[in-house]
C-alpha cells in the first residue's frame, strides 16, 4: 500500500450515558457489557500521523510536549496494529492535541484513539469501513470505538473471543439535535489519581457490587434505546443518572475504594437535583473522574450552566451539543467524512 503524506483527523470525545466499566478481555479491550454514548462537539482531539522512513522510533507529541513514556508505548503498540494491517513497517511521527483537559475524566482517550485510528490508517493507505475502524479504535481504548461515530452510539460487547463482534454503531434519534450536555469541570481538570483501566480492573476483582452492575447494564441499555426511539429525554436522563451512580457505587465499594468524587462533585449533584425539582430538564452523569456532566435540553442548557457556575469548586462550565463522526481534515483544514 502506498504511504500517504501527513494525515490529520479529528474526533469527538463521547460521554457514556450507559457506562462502559469492566472488560472481559483486557488484551483486546473487549467490554464486559455494552454501552451507549453521546459524542460531544465541544470535546475534540486533532491528531496528525506521518510515516517517516528517517525515524528510528515512533515520535509521539501530545499537547505540545513529548508524550510520557507510558503514553508513548501505548500509542506505539497501537501503531503496530496499524502497521500489521497496512503492511507499512516504518516508524511514524504523531502529533496530537486535545481541545480540553487530558486524562482527567473527560474521555480524552476515546477521542484520541479514534482520531489516531483514522489518521494512521489513512496515512498507511488503508480506507477502513466504519465498523472495522471502530473495532481497531477499540484496541487503543474501549470507548474510542464509539468516538468513530457522531451523535448517539451503541457499543456491542460481543461474544467472540476474537473481538470481531465488539464494535459500535450509530443510533439515530430525534433527540440528537435537541439535547445538550453541560460539562462542569471540578478541580481545574487536573489529571486524576486513578486511571480508568486500572480502576475498572480493581473494581471487577474486589467490589462486591460489580456482579450486580453487570446484571444492570443490559436492562439500562434496552431502556435507553427505547427512550431514544421514542424521543423521550426524561426517560433517557433518568436511566443515565441511575446508571452513572451505580457505576460509581461499584467503584466505591471496591477494596480499597476507588473514589473520584470531590466535595464540589457532591455539591454539583445536589444542584442538579434542585434544578430538576424546579422543573428544569437536568440529569447528571459522571465518568471516571470528579466532573459532573448534565444531560439537558437546548432550552434549559443556559439555566443549568448558570446554576453550576455558582457551585463552589466548579472551575469551568461549558455547553456541548452532539458532535460529528471522526473526520479527515484536508490540507486547507476543512473537514471531510471518514
Secondary structure, DSSP 4 states (H G I P E B T S, - for coil): -PPPS-EEEEEEEEEEEE----EEETTTTEESS-EEEEEEEEEEEEEEEEE-TT-SS-EEEETTEEPPHHHHHHHHHHHHHHHHHH---S-EEEEEEESS-SSSSS-HHHHHHHHHHHHHHHHTT----HHHHHHHHHHH-TTHHHHTSSSEEEE-----TT-TT--EEEE--TTTTTEEEEEEEEGGGPPPSS-HHHHHHHHHHH-TTHHHHHHHHHHHHHHHHHHHHHT-HHHHHHHHHHHHHHHHHHHHTSSS------HHHHHHHHHHHHHHHTT---EEE--SSS-EEEEEETTTHHHHHHHHHTSTTEEEEEEEPBP---EEE-TTS-EEE-
